[in-house]
Amino acid sequence: MFEELTQDYPIYARLTFLPEPRGNWRQRWTTRLDRLRVVLLVMNWLPVLLYRLKVWCRRHYVPVLPYACDLLARAVWNVYIGDHAEIGPGLYLAHGNVVIDAVTIGRNCQINPWVSIGLSNSARLGFSFRGPTIGDNVSIGTGAKVLGPITVGNNVKIGANAVVIADVPDGATAVGVPARVVSRSAPSTASDLAGSDEPRDA
């Protein structure tokens, strides 16, 4: 159970902890203050931990606790992850303020603040109970929306405030409203794809 609940922590540690440099007292104290800031940043890992705990409790028919986990994540971090979301290991939420519902997300994805991922209920697109399927190593920029029964490939970057309502191929960068593909740079080998396990900024 412990490994299942803490599977996302290594990516937070890798992206936030800083080595302590050698230098004068001012540099050392600056680094120590940075470490304190890092501890606060790692708190963003806790809503993902609460989601993992909620899934574990529902799987084992534990009453009340799943609701409490959901309520705490919403109240403190403004993060809502729905009951029907399926999320792989290594999810990185940069600062909270995220809505994720009815979605399948792969490994090592980064989601920035004010992102909504879920169903589409527009008259033009039609309504579907299936949300987006997002691949591995995907970075979603601040304020982006990913809506409807679409597929976002591996190693995709979605720009800030983009509205994605159509499929995005592997290795692409999508920007705009509605989002359009502006570049493609898929890895040429399987080893390149496996080696890119850190989220990238969008």
N, CA, C and O of each residue as an XYZ file, in Angstrom:
808
protein
N       0.831     -1.207      0.000
C       0.000      0.000      0.000
C       0.867      1.260      0.000
O       0.570      2.215     -0.718
N       1.947      1.269      0.808
C       2.794      2.456      0.907
C       3.377      2.838     -0.445
O       3.376      4.015     -0.808
N       3.876      1.860     -1.197
C       4.462      2.149     -2.512
C       3.404      2.675     -3.470
O       3.695      3.540     -4.296
N       2.193      2.170     -3.372
C       1.117      2.636     -4.251
C       0.769      4.089     -3.969
O       0.503      4.856     -4.895
N       0.770      4.470     -2.697
C       0.388      5.828     -2.333
C       1.495      6.842     -2.585
O       1.211      8.016     -2.822
N       2.751      6.409     -2.538
C       3.873      7.341     -2.665
C       4.544      7.286     -4.033
O       5.667      7.770     -4.177
N       3.900      6.718     -5.028
C       4.536      6.547     -6.330
C       4.801      7.876     -7.034
O       5.601      7.914     -7.969
N       4.158      8.965     -6.616
C       4.359     10.253     -7.276
C       5.438     11.094     -6.614
O       5.909     12.060     -7.214
N       5.844     10.757     -5.392
C       6.766     11.613     -4.652
C       8.126     11.788     -5.339
O       8.648     12.903     -5.332
N       8.732     10.740     -5.934
C      10.066     10.932     -6.521
C      10.139     12.050     -7.547
O      11.159     12.732     -7.643
N       9.077     12.250     -8.313
C       9.146     13.299     -9.336
C       9.130     14.677     -8.696
O       9.742     15.602     -9.230
N       8.447     14.844     -7.562
C       8.487     16.114     -6.851
C       9.874     16.361     -6.272
O      10.402     17.470     -6.355
N      10.450     15.335     -5.695
C      11.793     15.484     -5.132
C      12.803     15.829     -6.219
O      13.676     16.671     -6.007
N      12.694     15.184     -7.386
C      13.649     15.408     -8.460
C      13.524     16.815     -9.039
O      14.524     17.401     -9.454
N      12.304     17.367     -9.072
C      12.096     18.671     -9.687
C      12.276     19.832     -8.717
O      12.367     20.979     -9.153
N      12.329     19.566     -7.408
C      12.341     20.682     -6.474
C      13.536     20.728     -5.544
O      13.970     21.827     -5.198
N      14.095     19.610     -5.119
C      15.194     19.662     -4.167
C      16.477     20.157     -4.830
O      16.809     19.763     -5.948
N      17.180     21.019     -4.125
C      18.370     21.658     -4.686
C      19.621     21.210     -3.928
O      19.569     21.060     -2.708
N      20.744     20.991     -4.623
C      21.988     20.672     -3.909
C      22.503     21.902     -3.168
O      22.288     23.030     -3.611
N      23.172     21.689     -2.058
C      23.694     22.803     -1.263
C      25.072     23.197     -1.786
O      25.997     22.386     -1.764
N      25.214     24.433     -2.255
C      26.504     24.840     -2.834
C      27.512     25.176     -1.745
O      27.154     25.396     -0.588
N      28.780     25.209     -2.142
C      29.837     25.649     -1.249
C      30.108     27.115     -1.523
O      30.224     27.540     -2.673
N      30.206     27.875     -0.453
C      30.455     29.296     -0.627
C      30.406     30.005      0.703
O      30.521     29.376      1.754
N      30.233     31.335      0.663
C      30.207     32.123      1.882
C      28.878     31.946      2.620
O      27.987     31.244      2.141
N      28.750     32.573      3.769
C      27.565     32.383      4.613
C      26.294     32.844      3.921
O      25.225     32.270      4.130
N      26.409     33.883      3.094
C      25.213     34.395      2.415
C      24.661     33.366      1.439
O      23.450     33.158      1.367
N      25.554     32.722      0.687
C      25.110     31.690     -0.258
C      24.503     30.497      0.479
O      23.503     29.928      0.043
N      25.130     30.124      1.613
C      24.608     28.979      2.363
C      23.219     29.261      2.934
O      22.333     28.407      2.886
N      23.035     30.478      3.480
C      21.725     30.801      4.036
C      20.671     30.946      2.947
O      19.509     30.598      3.155
N      21.072     31.456      1.789
C      20.131     31.531      0.665
C      19.663     30.138      0.276
O      18.483     29.924     -0.001
N      20.594     29.197      0.256
C      20.245     27.825     -0.085
C      19.320     27.219      0.963
O      18.387     26.491      0.623
N      19.573     27.516      2.235
C      18.708     26.971      3.276
C      17.292     27.536      3.171
O      16.318     26.814      3.384
N      17.178     28.813      2.847
C      15.850     29.391      2.629
C      15.172     28.753      1.428
O      13.964     28.515      1.440
N      15.959     28.477      0.384
C      15.412     27.779     -0.774
C      14.904     26.404     -0.384
O      13.875     25.955     -0.890
N      15.617     25.730      0.513
C      15.169     24.412      0.962
C      13.836     24.504      1.719
O      12.983     23.626      1.592
N      13.667     25.583      2.513
C      12.394     25.785      3.194
C      11.278     26.010      2.181
O      10.174     25.487      2.332
N      11.576     26.790      1.153
C      10.583     26.998      0.093
C      10.248     25.687     -0.596
O       9.094     25.443     -0.947
N      11.250     24.844     -0.791
C      11.048     23.557     -1.436
C      10.111     22.678     -0.620
O       9.243     21.998     -1.167
N      10.299     22.700      0.713
C       9.418     21.910      1.574
C       7.974     22.335      1.376
O       7.072     21.498      1.346
N       7.754     23.644      1.238
C       6.394     24.122      1.011
C       5.898     23.722     -0.375
O       4.719     23.415     -0.550
N       6.792     23.725     -1.355
C       6.388     23.317     -2.694
C       5.998     21.849     -2.740
O       5.059     21.467     -3.438
N       6.730     21.024     -1.987
C       6.434     19.599     -1.997
C       5.050     19.326     -1.414
O       4.489     18.250     -1.625
N       4.494     20.301     -0.677
C       3.131     20.155     -0.184
C       2.147     19.937     -1.333
O       1.080     19.354     -1.137
N       2.511     20.412     -2.547
C       1.638     20.185     -3.693
C       1.528     18.710     -4.043
O       0.653     18.314     -4.813
N       2.411     17.898     -3.482
C       2.313     16.462     -3.689
C       1.145     15.858     -2.913
O       0.621     14.809     -3.288
N       0.741     16.517     -1.839
C      -0.265     15.938     -0.957
C      -1.637     15.745     -1.609
O      -2.273     14.728     -1.334
N      -2.143     16.668     -2.470
C      -3.432     16.368     -3.104
C      -3.389     15.129     -3.995
O      -4.387     14.419     -4.117
N      -2.235     14.863     -4.621
C      -2.113     13.638     -5.413
C      -2.109     12.426     -4.482
O      -2.714     11.398     -4.788
N      -1.422     12.554     -3.341
C      -1.449     11.479     -2.346
C      -2.868     11.225     -1.849
O      -3.269     10.076     -1.670
N      -3.627     12.296     -1.627
C      -5.018     12.132     -1.182
C      -5.856     11.421     -2.244
O      -6.728     10.617     -1.916
N      -5.586     11.723     -3.520
C      -6.299     11.008     -4.586
C      -5.957      9.524     -4.563
O      -6.849      8.684     -4.681
N      -4.671      9.190     -4.411
C      -4.279      7.772     -4.352
C      -4.935      7.083     -3.151
O      -5.381      5.940     -3.247
N      -4.985      7.789     -2.027
C      -5.609      7.220     -0.834
C      -7.101      7.023     -1.043
O      -7.667      6.024     -0.599
N      -7.744      7.978     -1.723
C      -9.170      7.844     -2.012
C      -9.446      6.622     -2.878
O     -10.393      5.877     -2.627
N      -8.612      6.417     -3.904
C      -8.783      5.249     -4.773
C      -8.594      3.962     -3.973
O      -9.365      3.015     -4.127
N      -7.578      3.927     -3.126
C      -7.325      2.725     -2.323
C      -8.489      2.439     -1.385
O      -8.895      1.287     -1.231
N      -9.024      3.473     -0.761
C     -10.145      3.286      0.170
C     -11.392      2.797     -0.546
O     -12.100      1.931     -0.034
N     -11.668      3.342     -1.724
C     -12.847      2.883     -2.470
C     -12.677      1.433     -2.917
O     -13.636      0.662     -2.923
N     -11.460      1.073     -3.287
C     -11.219     -0.303     -3.711
C     -11.418     -1.283     -2.552
O     -11.815     -2.428     -2.769
N     -11.144     -0.837     -1.324
C     -11.259     -1.705     -0.154
C     -12.503     -1.401      0.678
O     -12.621     -1.840      1.822
N     -13.434     -0.639      0.081
C     -14.738     -0.373      0.702
C     -14.604      0.275      2.076
O     -15.315     -0.081      3.016
N     -13.684      1.230      2.179
C     -13.545      1.989      3.421
C     -14.538      3.145      3.381
O     -14.500      3.940      2.442
N     -15.422      3.266      4.365
C     -16.430      4.337      4.319
C     -15.867      5.676      4.769
O     -14.864      5.731      5.480
N     -16.512      6.745      4.354
C     -16.294      8.123      4.811
C     -14.936      8.691      4.390
O     -14.878      9.824      3.911
N     -13.851      7.944      4.555
C     -12.515      8.477      4.285
C     -12.341      8.976      2.843
O     -11.715     10.018      2.653
N     -12.866      8.280      1.811
C     -12.722      8.837      0.456
C     -13.337     10.222      0.318
O     -12.770     11.098     -0.337
N     -14.488     10.417      0.930
C     -15.126     11.736      0.880
C     -14.272     12.773      1.600
O     -14.139     13.902      1.129
N     -13.690     12.395      2.741
C     -12.843     13.320      3.498
C     -11.606     13.706      2.693
O     -11.211     14.872      2.698
N     -10.985     12.742      1.996
C      -9.818     13.035      1.150
C     -10.181     14.019      0.052
O      -9.443     14.966     -0.220
N     -11.327     13.785     -0.577
C     -11.789     14.657     -1.655
C     -12.038     16.065     -1.130
O     -11.636     17.047     -1.755
N     -12.693     16.160      0.001
C     -13.031     17.459      0.591
C     -11.774     18.234      0.976
O     -11.699     19.441      0.745
N     -10.791     17.559      1.557
C      -9.555     18.225      1.967
C      -8.770     18.743      0.767
O      -8.254     19.860      0.797
N      -8.679     17.930     -0.296
C      -7.959     18.365     -1.494
C      -8.619     19.584     -2.127
O      -7.931     20.481     -2.613
N      -9.937     19.620     -2.124
C     -10.634     20.781     -2.690
C     -10.458     22.012     -1.820
O     -10.214     23.106     -2.329
N     -10.583     21.837     -0.488
C     -10.565     22.984      0.418
C      -9.191     23.626      0.511
O      -9.089     24.852      0.533
N      -8.126     22.822      0.567
C      -6.788     23.363      0.812
C      -6.073     23.722     -0.484
O      -5.477     24.795     -0.581
N      -6.122     22.842     -1.480
C      -5.362     23.054     -2.713
C      -6.238     23.384     -3.914
O      -5.717     23.644     -4.998
N      -7.545     23.380     -3.747
C      -8.463     23.617     -4.866
C      -8.184     22.650     -6.018
O      -8.153     23.039     -7.185
N      -7.983     21.392     -5.661
C      -7.747     20.331     -6.637
C      -8.903     19.338     -6.564
O      -9.200     18.788     -5.504
N      -9.547     19.119     -7.706
C     -10.609     18.118     -7.770
C     -10.195     17.046     -8.773
O      -9.978     17.334     -9.950
N     -10.088     15.819     -8.300
C      -9.809     14.674     -9.171
C     -10.971     13.714     -9.002
O     -11.180     13.172     -7.917
N     -11.722     13.501    -10.061
C     -12.963     12.738     -9.995
C     -12.754     11.263     -9.706
O     -11.647     10.733     -9.806
N     -13.853     10.619     -9.343
C     -13.812      9.193     -9.011
C     -13.499      8.320    -10.219
O     -12.998      7.206    -10.061
N     -13.785      8.808    -11.419
C     -13.600      7.992    -12.625
C     -12.284      8.289    -13.344
O     -12.068      7.818    -14.461
N     -11.414      9.059    -12.716
C     -10.109      9.350    -13.313
C      -9.158      8.182    -13.081
O      -9.132      7.588    -12.003
N      -8.377      7.866    -14.111
C      -7.332      6.850    -14.018
C      -5.999      7.529    -14.325
O      -5.774      8.002    -15.439
N      -5.125      7.571    -13.330
C      -3.901      8.365    -13.440
C      -2.693      7.485    -13.164
O      -2.634      6.807    -12.139
N      -1.735      7.496    -14.074
C      -0.508      6.733    -13.918
C       0.429      7.386    -12.921
O       0.148      8.484    -12.440
N       1.539      6.731    -12.601
C       2.497      7.274    -11.623
C       3.223      8.502    -12.150
O       3.355      8.699    -13.358
N       3.693      9.324    -11.216
C       4.498     10.482    -11.588
C       3.707     11.715    -11.964
O       4.240     12.589    -12.648
N       2.441     11.823    -11.542
C       1.674     13.035    -11.829
C       2.241     14.204    -11.028
O       2.446     14.095     -9.819
N       2.497     15.333    -11.716
C       3.066     16.517    -11.076
C       2.093     17.677    -11.236
O       1.859     18.149    -12.349
N       1.521     18.142    -10.111
C       0.672     19.325    -10.102
C       1.506     20.487     -9.603
O       1.941     20.495     -8.451
N       1.730     21.459    -10.456
C       2.684     22.516    -10.120
C       2.223     23.364     -8.940
O       3.007     23.616     -8.025
N       0.952     23.816     -8.941
C       0.502     24.716     -7.879
C      -0.953     24.497     -7.478
O      -1.514     25.348     -6.787
N      -1.571     23.431     -7.863
C      -2.982     23.230     -7.514
C      -3.914     23.938     -8.482
O      -3.533     24.242     -9.612
N      -5.160     24.206     -8.027
C      -6.185     24.842     -8.860
C      -6.399     24.070    -10.163
O      -6.254     24.615    -11.257
N      -6.746     22.795    -10.019
C      -6.873     21.893    -11.164
C      -8.162     21.091    -11.026
O      -8.544     20.689     -9.927
N      -8.829     20.864    -12.161
C     -10.001     19.992    -12.214
C      -9.710     18.864    -13.187
O      -9.402     19.112    -14.352
N      -9.806     17.620    -12.715
C      -9.568     16.442    -13.541
C     -10.734     15.495    -13.323
O     -11.006     15.102    -12.189
N     -11.426     15.124    -14.388
C     -12.581     14.243    -14.220
C     -12.747     13.376    -15.456
O     -12.552     13.837    -16.581
N     -13.109     12.114    -15.238
C     -13.411     11.174    -16.320
C     -12.303     11.153    -17.367
O     -12.569     11.295    -18.560
N     -11.076     10.977    -16.926
C      -9.932     11.068    -17.818
C      -8.970      9.925    -17.519
O      -8.920      9.405    -16.405
N      -8.207      9.549    -18.544
C      -7.115      8.596    -18.367
C      -5.814      9.314    -18.649
O      -5.627      9.847    -19.743
N      -4.901      9.340    -17.675
C      -3.635     10.055    -17.800
C      -2.498      9.065    -17.619
O      -2.531      8.233    -16.713
N      -1.499      9.153    -18.474
C      -0.362      8.232    -18.445
C       0.658      8.600    -17.385
O       0.331      9.240    -16.385
N       1.905      8.188    -17.614
C       2.985      8.345    -16.646
C       3.680      9.692    -16.796
O       3.810     10.221    -17.900
N       4.127     10.241    -15.658
C       5.022     11.406    -15.630
C       4.468     12.611    -16.391
O       5.140     13.181    -17.251
N       3.244     12.983    -16.062
C       2.625     14.148    -16.696
C       2.652     15.341    -15.752
O       2.524     15.193    -14.537
N       2.821     16.524    -16.329
C       2.838     17.762    -15.557
C       1.611     18.574    -15.900
O       1.314     18.792    -17.075
N       0.884     19.030    -14.868
C      -0.309     19.841    -15.051
C      -0.121     21.122    -14.262
O       0.062     21.085    -13.045
N      -0.166     22.249    -14.943
C       0.028     23.553    -14.325
C      -1.299     24.111    -13.788
O      -2.347     23.506    -14.013
N      -1.275     25.249    -13.084
C      -2.500     25.763    -12.455
C      -3.595     26.129    -13.450
O      -3.344     26.409    -14.622
N      -4.831     26.113    -12.926
C      -6.026     26.551    -13.644
C      -6.307     25.721    -14.895
O      -6.830     26.228    -15.887
N      -5.958     24.461    -14.834
C      -6.216     23.539    -15.943
C      -7.479     22.747    -15.652
O      -7.714     22.328    -14.519
N      -8.299     22.543    -16.694
C      -9.485     21.688    -16.594
C      -9.376     20.577    -17.635
O      -9.149     20.837    -18.817
N      -9.538     19.346    -17.182
C      -9.486     18.188    -18.070
C     -10.728     17.357    -17.794
O     -10.943     16.918    -16.665
N     -11.550     17.136    -18.821
C     -12.753     16.360    -18.552
C     -13.699     16.291    -19.725
O     -13.285     16.323    -20.884
N     -14.982     16.195    -19.409
C     -16.010     15.990    -20.411
C     -16.333     17.287    -21.133
O     -16.071     18.383    -20.636
N     -16.910     17.133    -22.325
C     -17.398     18.276    -23.090
C     -18.915     18.176    -23.183
O     -19.461     17.121    -23.507
N     -19.586     19.281    -22.897
C     -21.048     19.272    -23.006
C     -21.555     20.344    -23.958
O     -22.689     20.807    -23.841
N     -20.700     20.736    -24.907
C     -21.130     21.762    -25.856
C     -22.073     21.174    -26.895
O     -21.988     19.991    -27.224
N     -22.955     21.991    -27.400
C     -23.923     21.541    -28.404
C     -23.225     21.160    -29.703
O     -23.660     20.241    -30.398
N     -22.140     21.866    -30.034
C     -21.449     21.595    -31.302
C     -20.662     20.297    -31.235
O     -20.669     19.509    -32.181
N     -19.982     20.075    -30.111
C     -19.155     18.884    -29.995
C     -19.956     17.654    -29.576
O     -19.530     16.523    -29.806
N     -21.119     17.879    -28.961
C     -21.894     16.760    -28.456
C     -21.393     16.325    -27.084
O     -20.288     16.675    -26.670
N     -22.223     15.559    -26.390
C     -21.861     15.126    -25.046
C     -21.446     13.667    -25.075
O     -22.070     12.842    -25.741
N     -20.382     13.361    -24.342
C     -19.912     11.991    -24.213
C     -19.508     11.757    -22.774
O     -18.971     12.654    -22.125
N     -19.761     10.553    -22.266
C     -19.361     10.215    -20.913
C     -17.889      9.809    -20.840
O     -17.389      9.491    -19.760
N     -17.198      9.818    -21.968
C     -15.769      9.501    -21.985
C     -14.964     10.777    -22.127
O     -15.199     11.573    -23.037
N     -14.012     10.969    -21.225
C     -13.162     12.145    -21.277
C     -11.894     11.883    -22.068
O     -11.790     10.854    -22.736
N     -10.933     12.785    -22.008
C      -9.692     12.640    -22.777
C      -8.837     11.468    -22.300
O      -8.863     11.085    -21.130
N      -8.091     10.920    -23.231
C      -7.049      9.937    -22.922
C      -5.706     10.600    -23.207
O      -5.409     10.946    -24.351
N      -4.897     10.774    -22.167
C      -3.646     11.515    -22.264
C      -2.484     10.547    -22.082
O      -2.497      9.728    -21.163
N      -1.487     10.635    -22.945
C      -0.365      9.705    -22.931
C       0.669     10.031    -21.874
O       0.388     10.745    -20.912
N       1.876      9.500    -22.061
C       2.975      9.674    -21.116
C       3.758     10.947    -21.408
O       3.810     11.408    -22.549
N       4.367     11.511    -20.366
C       5.276     12.654    -20.500
C       4.624     13.850    -21.187
O       5.219     14.482    -22.059
N       3.401     14.148    -20.783
C       2.655     15.262    -21.359
C       2.723     16.448    -20.408
O       2.557     16.288    -19.198
N       2.967     17.640    -20.951
C       3.006     18.873    -20.175
C       1.847     19.766    -20.618
O       1.719     20.093    -21.797
N       1.000     20.156    -19.651
C      -0.183     20.963    -19.949
C      -0.003     22.326    -19.307
O       0.131     22.429    -18.087
N       0.002     23.372    -20.123
C       0.303     24.720    -19.658
C      -0.815     25.350    -18.862
O      -1.943     24.858    -18.840
N      -0.482     26.448    -18.210
C      -1.400     27.152    -17.319
C      -2.673     27.577    -18.047
O      -2.619     28.160    -19.130
N      -3.813     27.278    -17.437
C      -5.093     27.718    -17.968
C      -5.627     26.918    -19.136
O      -6.659     27.279    -19.702
N      -4.958     25.845    -19.513
C      -5.408     25.057    -20.670
C      -6.653     24.245    -20.326
O      -6.910     23.934    -19.163
N      -7.419     23.910    -21.362
C      -8.596     23.063    -21.232
C      -8.453     21.908    -22.220
O      -8.170     22.122    -23.398
N      -8.649     20.690    -21.736
C      -8.603     19.500    -22.578
C      -9.938     18.803    -22.397
O     -10.218     18.267    -21.324
N     -10.768     18.805    -23.437
C     -12.168     18.435    -23.275
C     -12.613     17.422    -24.316
O     -12.197     17.467    -25.474
N     -13.468     16.507    -23.876
C     -14.124     15.583    -24.783
C     -13.387     14.272    -24.963
O     -12.305     14.081    -24.409
N     -13.976     13.362    -25.743
C     -13.398     12.019    -25.946
C     -12.260     12.036    -26.964
O     -12.377     11.440    -28.035
N     -11.183     12.704    -26.641
C     -10.053     12.861    -27.563
C      -8.848     12.108    -27.025
O      -8.847     11.642    -25.885
N      -7.824     11.995    -27.860
C      -6.582     11.327    -27.470
C      -5.418     12.285    -27.633
O      -5.215     12.854    -28.706
N      -4.656     12.460    -26.563
C      -3.436     13.264    -26.590
C      -2.270     12.296    -26.487
O      -2.189     11.521    -25.533
N      -1.369     12.332    -27.456
C      -0.292     11.347    -27.543
C       0.792     11.541    -26.503
O       0.687     12.395    -25.622
N       1.833     10.736    -26.619
C       2.979     10.816    -25.713
C       3.870     12.010    -26.047
O       3.935     12.438    -27.200
N       4.560     12.550    -25.033
C       5.532     13.633    -25.216
C       4.930     14.863    -25.887
O       5.568     15.503    -26.723
N       3.707     15.181    -25.514
C       2.999     16.337    -26.075
C       3.137     17.515    -25.136
O       3.146     17.346    -23.917
N       3.246     18.722    -25.702
C       3.224     19.960    -24.937
C       1.993     20.751    -25.349
O       1.778     21.000    -26.536
N       1.185     21.147    -24.373
C      -0.008     21.951    -24.631
C       0.237     23.330    -24.043
O       0.546     23.459    -22.858
N       0.102     24.353    -24.862
C       0.430     25.707    -24.442
C      -0.568     26.291    -23.466
O      -1.671     25.772    -23.293
N      -0.163     27.386    -22.828
C      -1.018     28.059    -21.861
C      -2.300     28.553    -22.527
O      -2.271     29.102    -23.629
N      -3.426     28.349    -21.838
C      -4.752     28.811    -22.263
C      -5.246     28.162    -23.555
O      -6.219     28.627    -24.148
N      -4.588     27.100    -23.990
C      -5.080     26.383    -25.164
C      -6.365     25.633    -24.817
O      -6.570     25.231    -23.671
N      -7.222     25.450    -25.815
C      -8.446     24.674    -25.656
C      -8.356     23.505    -26.630
O      -8.518     23.681    -27.838
N      -8.100     22.324    -26.104
C      -7.856     21.145    -26.931
C      -9.154     20.358    -27.034
O      -9.653     19.843    -26.033
N      -9.699     20.263    -28.241
C     -10.944     19.537    -28.467
C     -10.800     18.541    -29.619
O     -11.794     18.003    -30.106
N      -9.569     18.299    -30.050
C      -9.299     17.339    -31.115
C      -8.036     16.563    -30.754
O      -7.258     17.001    -29.906
N      -7.833     15.417    -31.393
C      -6.671     14.575    -31.095
C      -5.364     15.325    -31.370
O      -5.276     16.145    -32.284
N      -4.355     15.018    -30.550
C      -3.024     15.595    -30.720
C      -2.040     14.440    -30.867
O      -1.991     13.575    -29.993
N      -1.251     14.394    -31.948
C      -0.342     13.256    -32.162
C       0.860     13.288    -31.233
O       1.125     14.289    -30.568
N       1.581     12.176    -31.199
C       2.784     12.063    -30.368
C       3.802     13.144    -30.713
O       3.991     13.482    -31.881
N       4.459     13.686    -29.682
C       5.554     14.614    -29.891
C       5.163     15.978    -30.404
O       6.029     16.735    -30.843
N       3.885     16.321    -30.364
C       3.423     17.587    -30.926
C       3.342     18.671    -29.862
O       3.301     18.390    -28.664
N       3.321     19.917    -30.328
C       3.043     21.076    -29.488
C       1.767     21.713    -30.000
O       1.666     22.046    -31.181
N       0.782     21.887    -29.110
C      -0.522     22.421    -29.509
C      -0.783     23.721    -28.767
O      -0.605     23.792    -27.551
N      -1.204     24.752    -29.494
C      -1.497     26.054    -28.898
C      -2.747     26.627    -29.557
O      -3.137     26.208    -30.647
N      -3.370     27.596    -28.878
C      -4.456     28.348    -29.479
C      -5.827     27.907    -29.032
O      -5.982     26.944    -28.282
N      -6.854     28.659    -29.527
C      -8.259     28.385    -29.239
C      -9.027     28.396    -30.552
O      -9.174     29.458    -31.157
N      -9.526     27.240    -31.017
C      -9.192     25.911    -30.510
C      -7.734     25.565    -30.822
O      -7.127     26.148    -31.720
N      -7.185     24.615    -30.075
C      -5.760     24.308    -30.204
C      -5.441     23.711    -31.567
O      -6.221     22.934    -32.118
N      -4.286     24.083    -32.099
C      -3.791     23.537    -33.355
C      -2.338     23.122    -33.152
O      -1.626     23.691    -32.324
N      -1.922     22.144    -33.904
C      -0.553     21.643    -33.794
C       0.382     22.587    -34.538
O       0.173     22.878    -35.715
N       1.421     23.067    -33.842
C       2.360     23.990    -34.469
C       3.715     23.355    -34.723
O       4.496     23.880    -35.516
N       4.015     22.235    -34.069
C       5.279     21.551    -34.324
C       5.161     20.113    -33.877
O       4.332     19.765    -33.036
N       6.024     19.272    -34.468
C       6.085     17.872    -34.085
C       7.543     17.479    -33.943
O       8.359     17.759    -34.822
N       7.867     16.833    -32.838
C       9.242     16.392    -32.613
C       9.229     15.090    -31.835
O       9.788     15.001    -30.742
N       8.590     14.088    -32.402
C       8.509     12.799    -31.727
C       9.890     12.174    -31.625
O      10.693     12.321    -32.546
N      10.193     11.471    -30.518
C      11.480     10.779    -30.397
C      11.668      9.767    -31.517
O      10.721      9.106    -31.942
N      12.892      9.658    -31.980
C      13.157      8.778    -33.113
C      13.332      7.330    -32.702
O      13.161      6.427    -33.521
N      13.678      7.094    -31.422
C      13.891      5.725    -30.983
C      13.104      5.457    -29.726
O      12.683      6.376    -29.024
N      12.911      4.167    -29.451
C      12.176      3.793    -28.245
C      12.943      4.174    -26.988
O      12.332      4.518    -25.976
N      14.279      4.119    -27.035
C      15.081      4.486    -25.868
C      14.955      5.966    -25.552
O      14.963      6.341    -24.380
N      14.837      6.827    -26.576
C      14.633      8.247    -26.343
C      13.313      8.482    -25.625
O      13.224      9.293    -24.703
N      12.284      7.754    -26.068
C      10.975      7.904    -25.461
C      10.990      7.456    -24.010
O      10.400      8.108    -23.149
N      11.655      6.353    -23.739
C      11.700      5.844    -22.367
C      12.533      6.735    -21.476
O      12.291      6.804    -20.270
N      13.514      7.422    -22.047
C      14.397      8.229    -21.232
C      13.830      9.574    -20.844
O      14.341     10.202    -19.916
N      12.791     10.044    -21.518
C      12.242     11.355    -21.211
C      11.165     11.232    -20.165
O       9.976     11.266    -20.482
N      11.581     11.085    -18.888
C      10.631     10.829    -17.819
C      10.353     12.037    -16.961
O       9.660     11.914    -15.951
N      10.872     13.221    -17.323
C      10.594     14.397    -16.538
C       9.651     15.311    -17.305
O       9.819     15.509    -18.508
N       8.645     15.878    -16.608
C       7.756     16.835    -17.285
C       8.513     18.060    -17.731
O       9.555     18.410    -17.178
N       7.966     18.704    -18.744
C       8.583     19.906    -19.237
C       7.602     21.053    -19.127
O       6.390     20.842    -19.182
N       8.120     22.285    -18.970
C       7.252     23.449    -18.848
C       6.607     23.740    -20.186
O       7.176     23.477    -21.245
N       5.416     24.283    -20.116
C       4.716     24.700    -21.334
C       4.457     26.189    -21.295
O       3.876     26.739    -22.230
